[in-house]
Amino acid sequence: MNDISNEDLSLEALPDEADRDSVFEFAMSFNGFKYYGSFEKCAAAAKSHTRQDLSELRNELFFEARASRHRMDNHFLDTYRELRPLIEAELRGR
C-alpha cells in the first residue's frame, strides 16, 4: 500500500482487525519517519501516546507495526484494536 494522506483516508480504508496483513499494510500507509523528520522524533511521538490528532494516532500504529516486524510478533494488532475507535472518531469528526 502506498502512503495515504490524512485527507484521503476514509472509514472504508480501515481494515478488519482480524486481517493481520491488511492491518500491517494500513499501518505502513503512514510514514512516521517522513512526517516527523527522523526516527528519534517519530519514536518519541509514538511513545508519548498523546493521541491528539489523526497523525499522532497513525504514527503510533506505524511505529508499533515496525517494532512488531523487528520483534517478529503481532503486538501491533493489539495497538490497532486500541487505536481504531479513536481513528474512526477522528474521521467522523471532520
N, C-alpha and C positions, 0 to 999 in steps of 0.2 A: 504494500500500500504506500502510496506517495503521501507527502505531507498534506494535511487538511487544515486549512486555516480555521480559526475560531468562527469567523464569519460564515464559512461554508459548512460548518459542522451542523448536522441535524440529528434529531432524535432517532431517525431511521438508520443512521450510521452507527449507532451503538450496538455492539454485538451482544449476542446471548451470553450470559455468564458461564454457561456450561461449555462453550466453544473455545477451548484453550487457544487454538491457533488464531482465531479471529480476534480474540481479546489482545493477544500479543501484537498482531498486525495493527490493531487500532491504537495500542499504546505507542507504537512506533510512528504513527501518523503525526505526532507532535515531537519535534526535535528540541528538547530542553537545552542541549549544549548550544545550539544555534540561537535559541531565544534568549538565553541568559548570557551568552558570550564566552562561557568557559565551563569546564567540568566542575570546578570548585563552586561557582555561583549556582549552577544547576543543582548540585548536591545540597548545598546549604538551603536553597529554596524548598527542595523536596523534603528535606529532613525537618524543616520548620513546621510543617503541617498547618500553615496559616489558612489555606483553602479559601481565600477571599475572592477569587475570580476563576474563570474558566482556564486561564493559562496556568495558574498555580495547581489546579486540580489535575490537569492533563500532564503537567510536568512531574507531579508526584507519581502518577501511574507510569509515565515514561521511565523515570529513574528506577522505580521498583522492578519494572519488566526487564530492564537491562541488568540489574543486580541479580534477578532470578535466573536470567540466562547464564550469567557467570557462575552462580552457585549451583546451577542445574537443578532448580526446584520450581515450584509453581506458586510461590507466595504472592506473586503479582495478581493471581486470581482473587485472593482474599482482599487485596488492595482495591481491585476493580469492583468487587461486590460492595465494599465500603464507600467508594467514591461515586459509583454510578448514580445513586439517588441525588447526590449533590450536583453532578454534571447535568442530569436531567432538569433539575431545578434551575440551573443557570440558563440552560437552553430555552426553557419555558418562559423565563423571566425577561427575555429580550424584547 
